Structures are given as structure tokens and as C-alpha cells.
Amino acid sequence: MVNYSIVMRGNPMDADAAKKAYASAQYSEVMDINRFAEHIASHGCVYKRADIVAILTMAVDCMREQLLAGQKIQLGDLGDFSVGINSLGAESAAEYNPVVHVRKLNVNWSAGPRFRNLLEDAVFNLVATRKAARLVVKALKAGKTNVDLTGEEKEPENGEQA
């Protein structure tokens, strides 16, 4: 299930344009490598969680090594991984120096066939925005029964505590 919230966004190319409603993906939790390995093992795998963690860890180490060696790595349905360079421009090719001009190396992922169109199998579930959820938790901890989702602080009325 794909959790999403609705956010209002302006058009960065047209500051005068009215804001429009867009979906924003929300994850419900973070799955670390150990939980992911447990999940893989739970699918009738002959390997134990520790073995899967070791293989995934080794795969990450080897992928990093091979990307830095200039390789493109193709992992079938998972997709292809390669290095992309984020750099500043130089006045000429002769003046270009990677030590000076390269700002960052990015890992590019080109989705494989099983990831190219997740929309076909997606089921959507509307949830609160992170901001709204944070405001609700804050109100609950303060013992309040009403929540102002605008985020604006109101002055206490008739002896109420803030």
C-alpha cells in the first residue's frame, strides 16, 4: 500500500500561479538491513537472516568498489547502477581539473523491468502529512482535545493554559 498525503504547492516557474494539490508519498516506517534480511528469509529462503545480511553487505561493498573502478552494474530486474558526476564548469577543457571542479559523485539507478511501472500494482492510502501528525502528537502530549492544523499559535482564552 502506498501511503500519501495531499500537499498544496506553487509553481516555481510562475510565482503568481495558484497553488495546486499534489500527492506526496509517506512511508510508515524505515526498514533497516536486518529487518529487510528477515523479510527475505521469511519467503521460504534456505538462508538465514545473518547469511542474507552478510550477502547484502558484501554486495554493497563490491558495488561501491566496482562503481569507483568505472563499471556499470546491471542487476537484472533490480536495474542498472552507474556513477554520475556533479561538477562546476571550467573556462576550457585544458583548465578543467576534477580536484577543483568535481563537487559530488552520484550513484544513478535506472530501474529494471519490475520497477519501471509500480503504478500498475499500487494501492493508495490517504494519510496525514508529517506536519499534521506532529501537531496531533504534540496536542495529545499536552492533553489537548483540539488540534490547529494551520500551525498558527492562538492566544489562550478565558484562563486556558497555552
GIPEWO-V538374 format. One record per residue. N is the residue number from 1. SS is DSSP state (h for helix, s for strand, l for the rest). NEAR is the number of other C-alpha atoms within 10 Angstrom. Layout:
{{N/SS/NEAR} {N/SS/NEAR}}
//
This chain:
{{1/l/9} {2/s/14} {3/s/16} {4/s/19} {5/s/16} {6/s/15} {7/s/12} {8/s/11} {9/s/11} {10/l/13} {11/s/11} {12/l/8} {13/l/7} {14/s/8} {15/l/9} {16/l/9} {17/l/10} {18/l/10} {19/l/12} {20/s/11} {21/s/11} {22/s/12} {23/s/12} {24/s/15} {25/s/16} {26/s/16} {27/l/12} {28/l/10} {29/l/6} {30/l/8} {31/l/10} {32/l/8} {33/h/15} {34/h/15} {35/h/13} {36/h/16} {37/h/21} {38/h/17} {39/h/14} {40/h/16} {41/h/17} {42/l/13} {43/l/8} {44/l/8} {45/l/12} {46/l/9} {47/l/13} {48/l/13} {49/h/20} {50/h/13} {51/h/13} {52/h/19} {53/h/18} {54/h/14} {55/h/13} {56/h/16} {57/h/13} {58/h/12} {59/h/12} {60/h/12} {61/h/11} {62/h/12} {63/h/17} {64/h/15} {65/h/12} {66/h/14} {67/h/15} {68/h/13} {69/l/10} {70/l/10} {71/l/14} {72/l/15} {73/s/15} {74/s/14} {75/l/11} {76/h/11} {77/h/12} {78/h/15} {79/s/16} {80/s/15} {81/s/18} {82/s/19} {83/s/18} {84/s/12} {85/s/13} {86/s/12} {87/s/14} {88/l/13} {89/l/13} {90/l/13} {91/l/7} {92/l/7} {93/l/8} {94/l/7} {95/l/11} {96/l/14} {97/l/12} {98/h/12} {99/h/8} {100/h/12} {101/h/14} {102/s/14} {103/s/12} {104/s/11} {105/s/12} {106/s/11} {107/s/13} {108/s/13} {109/s/15} {110/s/14} {111/s/16} {112/l/15} {113/l/12} {114/l/11} {115/l/12} {116/l/13} {117/l/11} {118/h/10} {119/h/10} {120/h/7} {121/h/8} {122/l/10} {123/l/10} {124/s/12} {125/s/12} {126/s/14} {127/l/18} {128/l/14} {129/l/16} {130/h/12} {131/h/11} {132/h/16} {133/h/13} {134/h/13} {135/h/17} {136/h/19} {137/h/13} {138/h/13} {139/h/15} {140/h/13} {141/h/9} {142/l/10} {143/l/9} {144/l/12} {145/l/8} {146/l/9} {147/l/14} {148/l/12} {149/l/12} {150/l/9} {151/l/10} {152/l/7} {153/l/8} {154/l/8} {155/l/9} {156/l/9} {157/l/8} {158/l/6} {159/l/6} {160/l/7} {161/l/7} {162/l/10}}
//
